[in-house]
Amino acid sequence: MAIRINGQDFGPIQFTDDRPGKTIHIGPYLPTSVTDGDVWFDSDTQNNAGKNLLQTLNLATIVGRTVNVSVNSDYKDVHIVLRGLNLSATATLTVQLNNDLVSYVDESGTITSALFTLAGIKAGLNGNKFTFKFEDTQDSSGWQFATAEGGYRSVANAIVPFLRAGVWVQTQPMTSVQLTISAGGFAAGTMLVYGVN
């Protein structure tokens, strides 16, 4: 989005009161001089409440049991939505970061092998929905914090709502997220990956 005066473009719109952290940027590109507290409105048509849709994936096209998502370093946060997840066999879904198999702590303080583990997801159902939020993914000075929420039908046929938190005990930027099922394959569903600033 740019200002046009007399047929000439003047670039992205920017409002500021000349204080750090008080600038509003409007335009299609991440500003180069952003500081904490600045607000960026992306003119991308896929923009959804500050979330920029980066990828849409039909899960039925996945070969194997792992979906590997690359983390875009242009965004501070990453949100992943699994909508209508349908599995060909009852399975456990695990979420790991940067292919790390050991460096996690769950909300009870227990050391685990995955950031999140959702057990007993019943096969053959389309109503399952999951949201995973990863905050400040490019920070290399502190641990990575994430939350998971949603609901699914268990093998016992109960609806299981969940809200969980987890920590990746590594001080390095996130470069990828692995979502793995323990059995069967992905029969249907959509994965939406959003970048958030």
C-alpha positions, 0 to 999 in steps of 0.5 A: 500500500502506498500513497499516490499523489498526482499519479506518483507513488511515494511508498508505504504509509507511515505514521510516527510521533518520532519516539521509538516504539510508536510508529505505525507502518502500513504496507506489504513489506516488513519495515527494516527499522522496526522496534518493539512497540511498533505496529505493522499493518500488512496490506496482504489480502490474506491478512487475518487479525494481524496474522499473515497466512504463509502456507496452506497444506492439504494433509491428505497429500502428506506421504509418511507420518511427519509434517515438517514446517519451516519457520519464517524468520521474518515473523516474531511468532508462528501459529499453526492451525490443524483443521479437520484432522482425520487419521487413517489409524488411531494415533498419538500426535507429537510436536517437536522443534528443530528435529530435537527429540529430548529438550522439552518440559511440559506444564507440570515441570516434567522433562519430555521428548516432545513439546506436546503429546496428544494421545489416542486421537481416533481414526476416521473423524473430521471434527478434530481441530488444533492450534499451536502458538510459538512465541518469539521464535527468533530469540536466542537468549531464552527458552522457547515457549508455546501453547496448544489448544483445541479438541479431538475425539479420543479412541474411547469416543470422548471429546477431549478439549485441551489447553497446554503449555510447553517449553523447549529448553534450548536457546536458539532460534526456531527453524522448523516444527515437526508434527508426527503421528505414531501410526497410520497416515494423514487421511484428510485435513488442512494445515494453516501456517501463520506468521505474526508480528 
